Amino acid sequence: MADMTANGELDARIGELESRVREMERREREAGPVRSLLNEVFPPEVREHMRAARKEQLLAVRAMLDRMIEKTEEREAPRERERISVD
C-alpha cells in the first residue's frame, strides 16, 4: 500500500515537472531565437547588467529629447519688445 502511495506521489510530481518544462519551452519559443540564444550564452548576472545598461541608455535618450523639446518651446515663446524712450 505504501508503494502505491509513493508511486502516486511520484507520478504527480513527474506530471508537475513535465508541465513546468512545457511552460518554460513555450516561453522560450515566444521569446524568439535571439532571446533564447542570449539566455543560453549569458549567465543571469550578465543579462541583469545588460538590462540595466539598456535602461540607462533609454533614460539618456529621454533626457536628450526633453532638452530638445525645451529648446523648441523657448524659441516658440513670444518675445517681449524692449521699449526705449526717446527724448
Buried (B, 14 or more C-beta within 10 A) or exposed (E): EEEEEEEEEEEEEEEEEEEEEEEEEEEBEEEEEEEBEBBEEEEEEEBEEEEEEEEEEEEEEEEEEEEEEEEEEEEEEEEEEEEEEEE
